[in-house]
Amino acid sequence: NMRVFEQDDFKKMNPQKAQIEEYALMQSRESVLLPWIEEERNTVTILHDETPIVIIGIIPDPGISEVWALISKDISRAGLVMATKNINLCAKVMKGNGHTILKTPIRVDFEQGKRWARMFDMKPTGKKEDMFKNGIEYEYWRKEL
């Protein structure tokens, strides 16, 4: 089951271990961040038994779009397949709207995230940064659409 993101979806999310810091950072800014995410309507929630298992968002920029995802530690293989299909669908829509590149930052120590990016034929760019200035390094991955 999939729907347009609602703020309660974030509050019900049970993030996987590798995303606990990101989830906590988003929580600390939720009064500003969640209404913006909900209003932009570039974010969907994938549910299993009415429980959020994946929240996927797209930040569109001219030509380049950034995709982000929060994944529940309770996700099943079927849920991961559904999320993958939805990101592929988003990529097709973005390409049709003139976007040429899809990118995402992935923690350098997050092997699951790297495997998922490879499923979309994304490649590491070599560009790394401490995005949140908290000592956690991310590498950008990208795909030509």
C-alpha positions in Angstrom: 0.0 0.0 0.0 1.3 3.5 -0.9 0.1 7.0 -0.2 1.2 10.6 -0.2 3.3 11.3 2.9 1.5 12.4 6.0 3.4 13.7 9.1 2.2 10.8 11.3 4.0 8.5 8.9 7.3 9.9 10.1 6.3 9.6 13.8 5.3 5.9 13.3 8.6 5.1 11.5 10.9 2.6 13.2 14.2 3.4 11.4 16.8 0.8 10.6 20.0 1.0 12.7 22.1 2.7 9.9 19.6 5.6 9.8 19.0 6.3 13.5 21.2 9.4 13.4 19.4 10.8 10.4 16.0 10.1 11.9 17.0 11.8 15.1 18.2 14.8 13.2 14.9 15.0 11.3 13.0 14.6 14.6 15.0 17.6 16.1 13.7 19.7 13.1 10.3 18.1 12.7 8.2 21.2 13.4 9.6 22.9 10.3 10.7 19.9 8.2 7.6 17.7 8.3 5.1 20.4 7.2 7.5 21.3 4.3 7.8 17.6 3.3 4.0 17.1 3.4 3.3 20.4 1.6 5.8 19.7 -1.3 4.0 16.5 -2.1 7.2 15.0 -3.5 7.2 12.3 -0.8 5.3 9.0 -0.5 5.0 6.4 2.2 4.9 2.7 1.6 2.9 0.9 4.3 2.5 -2.7 5.4 -0.5 -3.3 7.6 -0.9 0.4 7.9 2.7 0.7 9.4 5.2 2.8 7.5 8.0 0.7 6.1 9.6 3.2 3.7 9.3 7.0 3.2 10.7 8.1 -0.1 11.2 11.7 -1.2 12.4 13.5 -4.2 14.0 17.0 -4.1 13.8 18.3 -7.7 16.3 20.7 -9.1 16.7 21.8 -12.7 18.2 18.8 -14.5 19.2 17.0 -11.3 16.9 15.4 -8.7 18.0 14.1 -5.3 16.2 11.1 -3.9 16.2 10.2 -0.2 14.6 7.4 1.8 14.0 6.4 5.4 13.6 2.6 5.7 12.1 0.8 8.6 14.0 -1.9 10.4 10.8 -3.9 10.0 10.8 -3.9 6.2 10.3 -7.2 4.4 11.8 -8.3 1.1 8.4 -7.6 -0.6 8.4 -4.1 0.9 11.9 -3.4 -0.4 10.9 -4.6 -3.9 7.9 -2.3 -3.8 10.1 0.7 -2.8 12.5 -0.1 -5.6 9.7 -0.2 -8.1 8.4 3.2 -6.9 11.8 4.9 -7.2 12.2 3.5 -10.7 8.7 4.9 -11.5 9.8 8.3 -10.1 12.9 8.2 -12.2 10.8 7.7 -15.4 8.5 10.6 -14.4 11.5 12.9 -13.7 13.1 12.0 -17.0 9.9 12.9 -18.8 10.0 16.2 -17.0 13.5 17.0 -18.3 15.6 15.8 -15.4 18.8 14.1 -16.6 20.5 13.0 -13.3 19.2 11.2 -10.2 21.5 11.4 -7.2 21.5 10.4 -3.5 23.9 10.7 -0.6 24.7 7.4 1.1 26.6 7.0 4.4 30.1 5.6 3.5 29.5 2.8 6.1 26.0 1.9 4.9 26.5 -1.2 2.8 22.8 -1.9 2.5 22.3 1.5 1.0 25.1 1.0 -1.5 23.5 -2.3 -2.6 20.2 -0.6 -3.0 21.8 2.2 -5.1 23.4 -0.4 -7.3 19.9 -1.9 -8.0 19.1 1.4 -9.7 22.4 1.3 -11.7 23.7 4.2 -9.6 27.4 4.7 -9.4 29.5 6.3 -6.6 30.8 9.7 -7.6 33.8 9.9 -5.3 32.4 13.2 -3.8 32.2 12.8 -0.1 31.1 15.2 2.7 29.9 15.4 6.3 26.5 16.7 5.3 25.1 17.3 8.7 28.4 18.3 10.4 28.1 15.4 12.9 31.2 13.4 11.9 29.3 11.0 9.6 30.6 11.0 6.0 28.3 10.5 3.0 29.2 9.8 -0.6 27.0 10.9 -3.5 25.8 8.3 -5.9 24.2 9.1 -9.3 22.5 7.8 -12.3 22.0 9.3 -15.8 18.3 9.1 -16.6 
